[in-house]
Amino acid sequence: MDLDYVVVFVVLASLLAFTLTQARLSEPPANLNDFFTAVAVAAANPGSEIRVRLLLPSRVSVVASRNTIEVRGAPVPRSAIDLLDSLGLLESCSTYRVVLKLEVNSVALRGGYIYTIIVSSTNKRITIKPASSKKI
C-alpha cells in the first residue's frame, strides 16, 4: 500500500516538472504608444529632447527612414495616430506605418530588447537615437 503512494507521488512530481518546463510565459506587449507619444511631443516642441523606454518583444521591430516609421509585427496604436494627426504631423498612415510631415533619421530597432531612446527634433527633422539596449 505504501509503495502505491510513492509511485503516485513520483508520477505526479514528474508530471509537474514536465509541465513547468514546457509552459512558456507570454512575452509582454510592446509599449508603442509611449514611443509614438514621445515622437509627437518632441516634434510638436522643436528643440526638445525626450527620453523614453521602448520594450520590443522578439516578434516586433521598428524601422524609421525618410519620413516613415514602420512597425513590423504589431499595429501602430490608434491613439498614437490620432495624436500625430491632431498635432498636424501626420501625412498618411496604415495599420503598420505612419508617414510624417517631418523627416526622420534612419534607425532600426530589433525585437527582443528594451531600449532607452532619446527623441529630439528641429523644425524639419525628428531624431530617434537609441541610448542603450538590454536583451529581454
N, C-alpha and C positions, 0 to 999 in steps of 0.2 A: 504494500500500500504506500509506504513512504517513497519507494522508488518511482511510483507513478507521479507523485507531486514534483519530484526532482526533474523528471523528464518533461513534464508540462512547463515547469519554470524555465528550463533551458530552452525549450522551443519558443516560448513567449519572449524570453530575453533576446534570442536570436532574431526573431521576427521584428522586435522593436529596433534592434540595432540596424537591421537591413532597411527598415522603413526610414529611419533617421538619415542614413547615408544616401538614400535615393531621393528624399524630399529636397526640393530646391525652393529657396525663398525667392519671391519675385523681386525684380530689380525696382528700385524707386523710380518714380516718373521724373522726366526732365523738367526743370523749372524754367521753361522757355518764356513764360510770362515775365519773370523778373529780368531776364536778359533783354527782351524787346522793350520793356519799360525803361531800362537804363539807356538803351539806344534812343528812344523817343525823347526822354528828358535831356540827354546830352545834346541831341540835335536841335531841340527847341531852345536851348540855352548855350549858344556858341561860346567857346572858351572854358566851358565847364569840364570837369573830369570826374567820372563816376566809377567807383569800384563795385563790382558785383560778382557773386559766386554763381557759377553755372554748372549744374550736375547733368551730365550726359550719360545715360545708360549705354551699354555696348551697342544697342541697335539704333541709336540716334546720333547724328552728326550735324554740324552746322558749317556751311561754306558760304563765304561772302566774297564778292568781287564786283567791280564797277559800281553799280547802284543796286545790286541784288543781294538779298540774304536768303539762302535756301536751307531748309531743314529737311534732312533725309531721315526717314523712319518715324516721324511724328508730325502731326499737323501744326501749323502756326496757330496759336491760340486766337480765337475770335476777338477777345478783349484787347489783344495786342494790335490787331488790325484796326479795330475801332479807335484806339488811342492814336496810332500813327495817322489815321485818316482825320481825326478831329484836330490834330495839330498841323494839318496841311502838309505832311511829309510823305504821304503815300501816293505813288503814281499808279500802281496796279498791284493786284495780289491774286494768289490762287491758294489752294489748300496747303501747299508745301513751300510757298515762295512769296516774298514781298519785294516789290520793286519800289525804291525810294526816289524822291526828287533830288537827293543828295548823293554824292559819290561815297563809296565805302571802300576802305582798303581791302586788299586780298588777304584772307585768313581762312584756314581750315581747322576746325576743332573736331577731333575724333571722339567717338563714343567710348565709354568705359573710363572716363576721367571726371574729376571735379576740378574745374578751372576757376582761378581768380582772374577776372578780366578787368582791364581798365578801358572804359569807353570815353572818348573825348571827341570834340567837334570844333570845326570852324564854321564860317558861313556856308561853305560849299562842300565840306568833307567830314565824314564820320570815321574815326579811327578806333578799331577794335583790336586791343593788344592783350594777349594772354600774359599775365604777370607770373603765374605759377600754375602747375597742374599736379594732380595726385591721382594715381590709379585707384579705381574703386576696388 
